[in-house]
Amino acid sequence: MLLFQSYITSTVESSIDEYLHQQFNASIHEKSLAEILTSLSTIVAELFQQGVEEGIFKCEYTLEVSEIILSVFTFLLDPGIFYWNKEEKKRKLEALSLILERSLMAPKGRFNFFIRDF
């Protein structure tokens, strides 16, 4: 939950964010998103694996699930790429919560903080 809150509330200096989202910087932006995804996915996978070891989750693909979930955060929810309204973002986070529950065979509502804290 802390990782999610940190990611959602983190801000990038507006001049850097604007620079990365300019069309001619698409390659740099793409590389920065890939770096974020690869850097964080191992951390998230370790958290998921800990949940598996503690009997909270059941999952054979903790790294792959973390990569897919972080792809949503780094790309689909990037406000410089997509301009979703609040309701659209909320629905995507609801779907993400459901995907996580099913991917990790977690108890229903385990990831509701995505929506609650939105």
Backbone as a chain_set.jsonl record, in Angstrom:
{"seq": "MLLFQSYITSTVESSIDEYLHQQFNASIHEKSLAEILTSLSTIVAELFQQGVEEGIFKCEYTLEVSEIILSVFTFLLDPGIFYWNKEEKKRKLEALSLILERSLMAPKGRFNFFIRDF", "coords": {"N": [[0.823, -1.179, 0.0], [1.955, 1.241, 0.77], [3.828, 1.625, -1.267], [2.141, 1.972, -3.471], [0.743, 4.328, -2.68], [2.897, 6.073, -2.533], [3.718, 6.126, -5.21], [1.423, 7.171, -6.503], [1.166, 9.685, -5.295], [3.541, 10.859, -5.847], [5.403, 13.417, -7.356], [6.645, 14.798, -10.302], [9.019, 17.168, -11.188], [7.517, 19.852, -12.827], [8.634, 20.953, -15.194], [10.363, 18.942, -16.071], [8.56, 16.864, -16.447], [6.92, 17.972, -18.467], [8.843, 18.197, -20.483], [9.51, 15.485, -20.953], [7.112, 14.594, -22.018], [6.864, 15.761, -24.482], [6.497, 15.423, -27.992], [8.859, 14.931, -29.516], [10.476, 13.829, -27.631], [9.686, 11.308, -27.116], [11.035, 8.852, -27.184], [12.889, 9.064, -25.069], [11.101, 9.348, -22.972], [9.789, 6.892, -23.111], [11.922, 5.177, -22.471], [12.387, 6.025, -19.848], [10.011, 5.232, -18.6], [10.241, 2.476, -18.93], [12.487, 1.998, -17.345], [11.522, 2.708, -14.801], [9.543, 0.745, -14.546], [11.071, -1.688, -14.661], [12.774, -1.332, -12.49], [11.073, -1.103, -10.253], [9.481, -3.39, -10.413], [10.777, -5.721, -9.479], [10.899, -5.197, -6.76], [8.177, -5.058, -6.064], [7.466, -7.649, -6.802], [8.895, -9.097, -4.892], [7.473, -8.353, -2.615], [4.981, -9.499, -3.229], [5.806, -12.176, -3.307], [6.541, -12.545, -0.66], [4.003, -12.376, 0.462], [2.967, -14.735, -0.621], [4.568, -16.646, 0.661], [3.734, -16.21, 3.267], [1.227, -17.165, 3.149], [-0.839, -15.537, 2.346], [-1.229, -14.876, -0.315], [-1.552, -16.702, -3.426], [0.423, -17.558, -5.962], [2.178, -18.214, -8.915], [3.596, -16.608, -10.56], [4.913, -14.172, -9.647], [6.731, -12.1, -10.36], [6.009, -11.545, -13.021], [3.327, -10.779, -12.738], [3.702, -8.484, -11.199], [5.074, -6.896, -13.063], [3.116, -6.534, -15.032], [1.118, -5.168, -13.577], [2.521, -2.861, -12.819], [2.938, -1.844, -15.343], [0.463, -0.835, -15.947], [0.359, 1.321, -14.139], [2.622, 2.855, -14.945], [2.177, 3.405, -17.626], [-0.618, 3.258, -18.676], [-1.927, 4.832, -16.769], [-0.569, 7.187, -16.927], [-0.677, 10.583, -16.842], [0.312, 12.267, -18.776], [0.128, 10.934, -21.109], [-2.393, 9.694, -21.375], [-5.604, 11.102, -21.0], [-7.583, 10.682, -18.817], [-10.752, 11.076, -17.248], [-11.857, 11.637, -13.824], [-13.713, 9.6, -13.099], [-13.209, 7.647, -15.056], [-10.547, 6.963, -14.405], [-10.998, 5.927, -11.865], [-12.561, 3.644, -12.457], [-10.679, 2.151, -13.87], [-8.835, 1.656, -11.844], [-10.459, 0.157, -10.164], [-10.808, -2.101, -11.765], [-8.142, -2.91, -11.902], [-7.696, -3.571, -9.227], [-9.371, -5.803, -8.999], [-8.15, -7.5, -10.888], [-5.679, -7.912, -9.626], [-6.521, -9.215, -7.258], [-7.503, -11.61, -8.342], [-5.269, -12.569, -9.76], [-3.437, -13.018, -7.741], [-4.834, -14.646, -6.152], [-6.023, -13.554, -3.903], [-7.769, -12.55, -0.893], [-11.115, -11.325, -1.274], [-11.505, -7.881, -1.777], [-9.019, -7.179, -0.827], [-7.355, -5.397, -2.188], [-8.716, -3.017, -2.223], [-7.865, -0.56, -1.387], [-6.791, 0.794, -3.506], [-8.938, 2.071, -4.71], [-10.238, 3.299, -2.574], [-8.317, 5.126, -1.609], [-8.081, 6.769, -3.729]], "CA": [[0.0, 0.0, 0.0], [2.844, 2.397, 0.8], [4.4, 1.792, -2.595], [1.084, 2.541, -4.303], [0.525, 5.714, -2.264], [4.081, 6.827, -2.915], [3.697, 6.313, -6.661], [0.305, 8.041, -6.865], [1.357, 11.045, -4.797], [4.823, 11.417, -6.262], [5.31, 14.418, -8.404], [7.862, 15.071, -11.038], [9.089, 18.6, -11.464], [6.675, 20.071, -14.011], [9.428, 21.178, -16.406], [10.849, 17.63, -16.517], [7.387, 16.141, -16.939], [6.563, 18.563, -19.763], [9.904, 17.837, -21.42], [9.372, 14.071, -21.309], [5.878, 14.342, -22.753], [6.879, 16.371, -25.81], [6.539, 14.382, -29.022], [10.217, 14.596, -29.938], [11.145, 13.143, -26.529], [8.957, 10.058, -26.866], [11.988, 7.772, -26.925], [13.403, 9.258, -23.708], [9.993, 9.053, -22.059], [9.606, 5.436, -23.155], [13.019, 4.575, -21.707], [12.195, 6.321, -18.422], [8.931, 4.356, -18.137], [10.797, 1.12, -18.853], [13.38, 1.959, -16.175], [10.65, 2.682, -13.62], [8.908, -0.576, -14.495], [12.023, -2.745, -14.32], [13.311, -1.082, -11.145], [10.072, -1.351, -9.213], [8.809, -4.693, -10.508], [11.418, -6.704, -8.602], [10.493, -4.87, -5.384], [6.779, -5.479, -5.918], [7.469, -9.119, -6.859], [9.344, -9.57, -3.579], [6.335, -8.185, -1.701], [4.011, -10.542, -3.571], [6.38, -13.458, -2.896], [6.407, -12.594, 0.797], [2.604, -12.723, 0.696], [2.819, -16.164, -0.939], [5.215, -17.399, 1.74], [2.931, -16.045, 4.481], [-0.078, -17.776, 2.922], [-1.833, -14.512, 2.018], [-1.443, -14.982, -1.753], [-1.131, -17.903, -4.15], [0.801, -17.079, -7.289], [3.418, -18.775, -9.455], [4.203, -15.629, -11.46], [4.93, -12.898, -8.921], [7.437, -11.075, -11.132], [5.212, -11.191, -14.203], [2.153, -10.028, -12.264], [4.156, -7.146, -10.812], [5.382, -6.154, -14.293], [1.85, -6.167, -15.671], [0.471, -4.154, -12.748], [3.284, -1.615, -12.942], [2.698, -1.318, -16.692], [-0.754, -0.019, -15.84], [0.698, 2.583, -13.481], [3.597, 3.664, -15.669], [1.724, 3.768, -18.97], [-2.051, 3.514, -18.812], [-2.348, 5.904, -15.865], [0.31, 8.349, -17.095], [-1.52, 11.705, -17.273], [0.889, 12.915, -19.942], [-0.181, 10.113, -22.281], [-3.845, 9.537, -21.422], [-6.318, 12.158, -20.28], [-8.79, 10.087, -18.259], [-11.409, 11.855, -16.199], [-11.78, 10.981, -12.517], [-14.505, 8.366, -13.117], [-12.481, 6.662, -15.869], [-9.415, 6.492, -13.596], [-11.54, 5.103, -10.782], [-12.948, 2.348, -13.031], [-9.454, 1.422, -14.187], [-8.285, 1.191, -10.571], [-11.337, -0.932, -9.707], [-10.445, -3.272, -12.57], [-6.813, -3.316, -11.465], [-7.884, -4.229, -7.935], [-9.936, -7.123, -9.286], [-7.105, -8.284, -11.56], [-4.716, -8.315, -8.6], [-7.152, -10.231, -6.401], [-7.581, -12.881, -9.065], [-3.916, -13.03, -10.101], [-2.749, -13.451, -6.522], [-5.798, -15.427, -5.375], [-6.112, -12.834, -2.628], [-9.142, -12.384, -0.398], [-11.904, -10.258, -1.896], [-11.365, -6.582, -1.127], [-7.642, -6.982, -0.351], [-6.734, -4.259, -2.864], [-9.672, -1.912, -2.311], [-7.219, 0.717, -1.088], [-6.596, 1.508, -4.766], [-10.121, 2.89, -4.946], [-10.501, 4.078, -1.364], [-7.35, 6.207, -1.488], [-8.024, 7.504, -4.991]], "C": [[0.874, 1.252, 0.0], [3.447, 2.675, -0.563], [3.39, 2.437, -3.529], [0.877, 4.011, -3.964], [1.694, 6.596, -2.674], [4.074, 7.12, -4.411], [2.618, 7.311, -7.069], [0.56, 9.484, -6.458], [2.678, 11.656, -5.228], [4.596, 12.415, -7.386], [6.675, 14.573, -9.048], [7.854, 16.563, -11.299], [8.399, 18.861, -12.798], [7.489, 20.286, -15.278], [9.977, 19.858, -16.957], [9.7, 16.835, -17.122], [6.966, 16.663, -18.314], [7.576, 18.16, -20.832], [9.746, 16.395, -21.902], [8.151, 13.799, -22.177], [5.805, 15.071, -24.104], [7.131, 15.275, -26.845], [7.963, 13.969, -29.384], [11.031, 13.917, -28.83], [10.49, 11.804, -26.203], [9.906, 8.912, -26.523], [12.555, 7.862, -25.506], [12.323, 8.897, -22.698], [9.76, 7.549, -21.979], [10.686, 4.731, -22.33], [12.864, 4.838, -20.212], [11.082, 5.452, -17.84], [9.43, 2.921, -17.984], [11.705, 0.978, -17.635], [12.574, 1.909, -14.883], [10.061, 1.288, -13.456], [9.898, -1.652, -14.056], [12.595, -2.564, -12.914], [12.322, -1.475, -10.059], [9.487, -2.758, -9.251], [9.465, -5.752, -9.626], [11.042, -6.465, -7.141], [9.073, -5.356, -5.132], [6.69, -7.004, -5.934], [7.916, -9.714, -5.527], [8.226, -9.445, -2.546], [5.274, -9.249, -1.962], [4.513, -11.909, -3.102], [6.306, -13.619, -1.382], [4.975, -12.965, 1.178], [2.319, -14.187, 0.41], [3.384, -16.999, 0.211], [4.427, -17.323, 3.045], [1.529, -16.634, 4.332], [-1.186, -16.791, 2.614], [-2.222, -14.614, 0.543], [-1.07, -16.382, -2.228], [-0.832, -17.446, -5.566], [2.128, -17.7, -7.698], [4.218, -17.735, -10.236], [4.289, -14.249, -10.81], [5.637, -11.79, -9.702], [6.589, -10.607, -12.312], [3.97, -10.394, -13.812], [2.576, -8.614, -11.883], [4.486, -6.303, -12.044], [4.106, -5.678, -14.982], [1.162, -5.047, -14.899], [1.201, -2.821, -12.87], [3.176, -1.016, -14.341], [1.466, -0.43, -16.709], [-0.408, 1.335, -15.239], [1.617, 3.455, -14.322], [3.12, 4.114, -17.044], [0.259, 4.174, -19.001], [-2.528, 4.67, -17.931], [-1.427, 7.121, -15.917], [-0.516, 9.517, -17.637], [-0.952, 12.476, -18.458], [0.615, 12.157, -21.228], [-1.683, 10.009, -22.474], [-4.496, 10.602, -20.556], [-7.647, 11.619, -19.762], [-9.426, 11.061, -17.276], [-11.398, 11.025, -14.915], [-12.531, 9.647, -12.503], [-13.805, 7.273, -13.929], [-11.282, 6.094, -15.103], [-9.899, 5.559, -12.497], [-11.908, 3.715, -11.307], [-11.713, 1.508, -13.382], [-8.813, 0.877, -12.913], [-9.146, 0.087, -9.967], [-11.002, -2.219, -10.455], [-9.076, -3.809, -12.152], [-6.878, -4.059, -10.132], [-8.399, -5.654, -8.128], [-8.901, -8.043, -9.953], [-6.075, -8.782, -10.548], [-5.278, -9.398, -7.697], [-7.14, -11.59, -7.079], [-6.2, -13.441, -9.399], [-3.186, -13.604, -8.903], [-3.614, -14.356, -5.655], [-5.913, -14.865, -3.955], [-7.565, -12.751, -2.179], [-9.825, -11.19, -1.067], [-11.746, -8.973, -1.083], [-9.96, -6.251, -0.661], [-7.002, -5.725, -0.95], [-7.698, -3.085, -3.049], [-9.045, -0.563, -1.996], [-6.896, 1.491, -2.362], [-7.736, 2.493, -4.998], [-10.353, 3.83, -3.773], [-9.584, 5.292, -1.277], [-7.269, 7.074, -2.74], [-8.66, 8.86, -4.863]], "O": [[0.567, 2.22, -0.695], [3.564, 3.83, -0.97], [3.732, 3.34, -4.293], [0.838, 4.853, -4.861], [1.502, 7.731, -3.11], [4.387, 8.234, -4.83], [2.868, 8.197, -7.887], [0.21, 10.408, -7.193], [2.915, 12.842, -5.001], [3.716, 12.258, -8.233], [7.712, 14.485, -8.391], [6.812, 17.149, -11.595], [8.665, 18.174, -13.785], [7.073, 19.84, -16.348], [10.047, 19.676, -18.173], [9.846, 16.211, -18.174], [6.686, 15.876, -19.219], [7.201, 17.822, -21.955], [9.835, 16.115, -23.097], [8.159, 12.872, -22.986], [4.786, 14.997, -24.79], [7.879, 14.329, -26.6], [8.241, 12.78, -29.541], [12.155, 13.479, -29.072], [10.719, 11.238, -25.134], [9.599, 8.091, -25.658], [12.683, 6.846, -24.823], [12.588, 8.228, -21.698], [9.558, 7.004, -20.894], [10.392, 3.8, -21.58], [13.175, 3.971, -19.396], [11.195, 4.985, -16.707], [9.082, 2.235, -17.022], [11.689, -0.056, -16.968], [12.906, 1.151, -13.971], [10.079, 0.72, -12.364], [9.59, -2.446, -13.167], [12.868, -3.548, -12.227], [12.691, -2.104, -9.068], [9.042, -3.267, -8.222], [8.766, -6.603, -9.077], [10.884, -7.414, -6.373], [8.796, -5.988, -4.112], [5.925, -7.589, -5.168], [7.372, -10.726, -5.085], [8.052, -10.326, -1.704], [4.73, -9.831, -1.024], [3.744, -12.705, -2.564], [6.036, -14.712, -0.883], [4.751, -13.759, 2.091], [1.526, -14.816, 1.11], [2.745, -17.945, 0.673], [4.448, -18.263, 3.84], [0.737, -16.606, 5.274], [-2.359, -17.164, 2.618], [-3.391, -14.46, 0.19], [-0.379, -17.135, -1.541], [-1.726, -17.0, -6.286], [3.084, -17.711, -6.924], [5.39, -17.956, -10.54], [3.792, -13.268, -11.364], [5.175, -10.649, -9.699], [6.471, -9.408, -12.563], [3.608, -9.434, -14.493], [1.882, -7.651, -12.208], [4.199, -5.106, -12.059], [4.036, -4.544, -15.458], [0.677, -4.086, -15.496], [0.569, -1.774, -13.01], [3.309, 0.197, -14.503], [1.428, 0.593, -17.394], [-0.822, 2.374, -15.754], [1.414, 4.666, -14.406], [3.615, 5.11, -17.572], [-0.062, 5.318, -19.321], [-3.439, 5.404, -18.314], [-1.497, 7.989, -15.048], [-1.005, 9.454, -18.765], [-1.668, 13.26, -19.082], [0.845, 12.679, -22.319], [-2.195, 10.204, -23.576], [-3.978, 10.953, -19.495], [-8.712, 12.043, -20.211], [-8.729, 11.781, -16.56], [-10.986, 9.865, -14.915], [-12.033, 8.666, -11.951], [-13.809, 6.107, -13.534], [-11.029, 4.89, -15.146], [-9.284, 4.527, -12.232], [-11.597, 2.713, -10.663], [-11.717, 0.29, -13.204], [-8.302, -0.243, -12.907], [-8.621, -0.825, -9.327], [-10.922, -3.293, -9.858], [-8.879, -5.021, -12.061], [-6.189, -5.061, -9.94], [-7.914, -6.591, -7.493], [-8.798, -9.222, -9.612], [-5.65, -9.935, -10.605], [-4.601, -10.383, -7.401], [-6.806, -12.601, -6.46], [-5.986, -14.651, -9.329], [-2.413, -14.554, -9.027], [-3.203, -14.783, -4.576], [-5.901, -15.595, -2.964], [-8.481, -12.87, -2.993], [-9.189, -10.183, -1.38], [-11.842, -8.985, 0.144], [-9.724, -5.157, -0.15], [-6.199, -5.064, -0.291], [-7.505, -2.256, -3.939], [-9.631, 0.474, -2.305], [-6.743, 2.712, -2.317], [-7.509, 3.621, -5.435], [-10.631, 5.015, -3.96], [-10.032, 6.377, -0.907], [-6.473, 8.011, -2.798], [-8.701, 9.616, -5.833]]}, "num_chains": 1, "name": "protein.A"}
